[in-house]
């Protein structure tokens, strides 16, 4: 009876070792499944998607995704509040980052000529787990980008018509949740998103045509701004002192207040 526990100790140790080994093998197999990569045969043309876009359509899609509402909404605010004349350097740095990102996508697209964007590239190179995270990040970025652009369009249109949409929504659909939700639901932005979603569902060729029209309008507006800046601009603005900047700011603020008072009274 006294020897029986001594005989059970090696058996218990071997059992524990076996359990630990099986657990490690399962964890290792699960890790390999998370990091497994997708094998793509680039020689097979098994895509069921119709290739209806030409080179100009693809360039317009790239330029259109770059020229968003931030060019009109954020550029002036950043130039006034943060960067000042150095906004030119900020744009150059952003352009360099965009070029590097474009080169990365071009390399991935040449190595893996399949549809799937960053999701497929991550799946092929680094594994399934990172592809899963990348795919949901893409969905999140598309949702945020679409909603922000629609909100910018709605706010701009509402400014043009005298903020009638804002006053109507605040009067009939106000939401009292500060810090969590907006003051009111922007129904015009929702309408814009529904119209664009229907356009995308109608066909790729048709939506690409609309994208080309808006991209050309954006480029013309930006060219007008650049030409106007070259005509009205002066190199003296790059050598302003702090006192001159304060005087100019105070003068412009005083003129704006006077103009606002004239409008009111």
C-alpha positions, 0 to 999 in steps of 0.5 A: 500500500505504501508503494502504490503512490510511488508507482503512480507518480511516473504514470501521472507525470507521463499523462501530464506530459502527454496532455501538455504535448497535445495542447501545444500541438493544438495551439501550434496547429491553430496558430498555423491556421491563422497564419496560413497564406493563400496560394494563387495561380496567376496563370489561370483566368478564372475571374467571373467579373467583366473587365469593362474599365479601360486605363482612363477609367482606372486613373479617374477612379484613383484620382477621384478617390484622392480628391475627396471633400477634404480638399475643400473642407480641411485645406483652408482650416489647416492652412489657417490654424496650423500650417500657414504658408507651410501648407505647401510643404504639407501637401508635398509630404502627403503627395510623397506618402501617396506615391509610396502607397501607390508604388506598393499597390503597383508591386502587389498588383503586378505580383498578384494580378487578381481581384481582392485589393489589400485583402488578397495581398495580405492573404497571399503574403502575411496570412489569413489573420492579417487578411481578416483584420485588413478586410474589416479595416477596409470596410470600416474605412469605406463606411467612414469615408462615405459618411464623411463625404456625404456629410460634407456634401450635405453641409455645403448644400445646406449652406447654399440654401440658407441652412433650411435642412439643419433648421428643419431637422433640429425642429422635428428630429433633434437628438439629445445625446451630446458627445455620442450622436449628432444634434440631428440626423442628416437625412440629406446625407443618407439620401446621397448615400442611397443614391450613390449605392443605387448607382453602384448597383446599377453597373460599374460602367455607369458609375465609372462614367459619373466618377469621371464627370465629377473627377473632371469637375474637381480637377477644373476647380483645383486648376482654377484655384491654383491659377487664381493663387498664382495671379493673386499670390505674392512672395511677400507672404512668405516673409511676414513677421509676427506683427504683420500677421497679427495686424492682417488677422485683426483687420480681416476679423474687423472687416468680417464683423462689420460686414456681418453687422451690415447684413444683420442690421 
